[in-house]
Amino acid sequence: MTDKHACHGVDVSEFQSPALQPADAQFVIARATFGTRPDKRAADHVARARGRGATAGLYHFFAPGQRVADQVDAFAGVAELLEAGDLIPWVDVESPSARGTIRPSPQWCDSLAELLALIVGRWGRAGVYISARDWADLGSPRWLLDFPLWVAHYRTSAGSPSTPGGIRPTIWQYRVGPWKPGALHVMGEHVAAKAIDHDVCAFGALPLIGCDDTEQTVPDVRSLFSPELSLDDDYWDDHRKARDAAIASETESDP
């Protein structure tokens, strides 16, 4: 996977300030919901992205222990922010524990399939955020590979992300530096970057809402930087531990 003609963007949640969105990010995917809980800053992140002229999108963090219908209803309440030309909805599938103590399992698949079907039924399409390891923990379900994939892989050099089933991803998330509380996951000196590579996307670019894939896409831009670090997966585990501690500290300080 090359970065010759890639868009770069950022994923954000209530743990990052909208003011930190980098001016050169071409797209912003904001967390809408964690299970049934709305993200406190989703609307602000979307507004900030649109104000900069970036393409906006939303993602839902799948909570396997909660009723699927309730999760979709919660996402729908935030997804009123979506407009034609925005990115399609994404579903984040990974451990709901920042420490990774709750691993994905095949028992998640029925609920996950139901949730994705409901989202596709309401918004037309959906994509899935997942790593190759988490996909394997799910039991390597082949049906999941029919969705656009946003793949996280941090142990790599430029050009070779590990992906579920070895297929080409729509978005590749990679690391460019150490994690810091409150920092962005993309486009800065801190955590990771997402590249939409037009050589590997099924339709040449990230799919958008309300348009034919061949008619409207995220604009082609030249890559802003290359993922040249080679870091092992343990480094991501360190990130999870640091993030977990920061989140716990912020939660304890809330009035």
Sequence and secondary structure as in RCSB ss.txt:
>XXXX:A:sequence
MTDKHACHGVDVSEFQSPALQPADAQFVIARATFGTRPDKRAADHVARARGRGATAGLYHFFAPGQRVADQVDAF
AGVAELLEAGDLIPWVDVESPSARGTIRPSPQWCDSLAELLALIVGRWGRAGVYISARDWADLGSPRWLLDFPLW
VAHYRTSAGSPSTPGGIRPTIWQYRVGPWKPGALHVMGEHVAAKAIDHDVCAFGALPLIGCDDTEQTVPDVRSLF
SPELSLDDDYWDDHRKARDAAIASETESDP
>XXXX:A:secstr
   TTEEEEEEE TTS GGGS TT SEEEEEEEETTEE TTHHHHHHHHHHHT EEEEEEE  TTS HHHHHHHH
HHHGGG  TTSB  EEE S SSTT  S   GGGHHHHHHHHHHHHHHHS  EEEE HHHHHHTT  GGGGGS EE
EE  S  TT    GGG   SEEEEE S   TT  SSSSSSSEEEEEETTTSTTSS  BTTS TTT        S 
       HHHHHHHHHHHHHHHHHHHHH  
